[in-house]
Amino acid sequence: MSTQEKDSPLDLLQGTLDLLILQTLVFGKAHGHAIARSIELRSDEVLRVGHGSLYPALQRLMKLKLIAAEDGTSENNRKARFYRLTEKGRKALHEETSRWERFSSAMARILSPAASKTR
């Protein structure tokens, strides 16, 4: 993630985007634009997902067999590819979520030195 102005959307790091895609697909199958929009909405527009990052991430996750895809028709009657989480993807999501929670907890301790001094 890059630091920008306080209210500007943030760009995502590759591994973070993979985790967010997997988490989004827990709720059911979705096409690429819906995945990106869900991440943006659920982050209160703080996280921005560019198509130049999203589609390579989807391909990478498919290659790893963490997600699968099927063609269909979107809500506005256009051809779309819908992605869904696989069982292997569910396991990876659980493992990566645990790692992310440990990482973010460690970062919070480092970024809040006053709180750690009172321990």
N, C-alpha and C positions, 0 to 999 in steps of 0.2 A: 504494500500500500504506500502510496506517496502522500506526503503532507502537502496540502494546498490551503487555500483560504478556509476559514472556519466552517462556512456553510456550503462549500463546494463538494460535489460528489467525490468519492475516493476510488481510485483504480485498485484492482485486486491482484494479488500475487497468484501465480499458477496453482499452487497446492491449496490455497484458500478457496479458489474458484471451484476446484474439483469437489471439495468438501461441501460447499454451498449447493452445487448441482445435485449431489447425492442426497442432501437433506431435503431439497425441494421435491425430488422425485419420491420421497417417502409418502407424499400425499397423493400419489397416483401419476399416471403417464401425462406427459406434456410435450409440446413442441418447443423448439428453441426460443422463439420470441416470448412465449409464456414463461419459460424458465427464467430468462433474463428479467422480465417484468416482475415476476414474483420476488426475486432477490432484491430488486430495487424497492418494491413496495414494502416488503417485510423489514427492510433496513431503514425505513422512513426516508428513502431517497438518498441515503448516505453512500451506499455502495452502488457503483455504476458498472454494468457488465456490457462491454463492447462486443459486437458480433465477431470482430477479429480475434478475440480471446475465447469467446464462448464455443464456437464451432470446432476449433482445434481441441479444446478441452473435451467436448462431447466425443470426438473421434478417438481421443486418447482413452477415455473411460470405456468406450465400446471395445477397443483393442484389448484392454485389460479384463474385459468381460464383467465389468462392474455395472454396466447398463446395457440394454438391448434396444433396438429401434424397429419400428414398423411404419410403413407409409399409411397415410390416411387423409382425411379432409378436416381442415381447421374450422373453427366456429364461423368464419366468414367465407366458407365454401371454397377454400383454396387448398391445393395439394400441400401437405406438410408431412414431415417426419416426426413421429411421436416417440419419445424416449421413456423407458421404464427402468426401475431399479431391479437388478437381479439379486438372487440370494447371496452371491459372492459380494455384491455391492452393499447389501445390508450389513454384512459382517465387517466390511472395510469401513463403512460409515461409523459403526460402533467403535472400532479401534481408533479411527482418526479423530472422532469426537473426544475420546478420552485423552488422546495426545494433545489436542487443541486446548482442552480445559486445563491440563497441567501447564502448558505453555503460557496461556493467558493469565493464569494465577501467578506464575513466576514473573511475568512482565508487570503485573499489577504491583507485586511486592517491590520490584526494582523502581518503578515509576512513582511509587508512594513512599519515599524514604522516611518521611515524618511518621507514618503509621508504623513502620517497622522499628523505629527507635523506641516506641512506647512498649514494645513487647518484652 
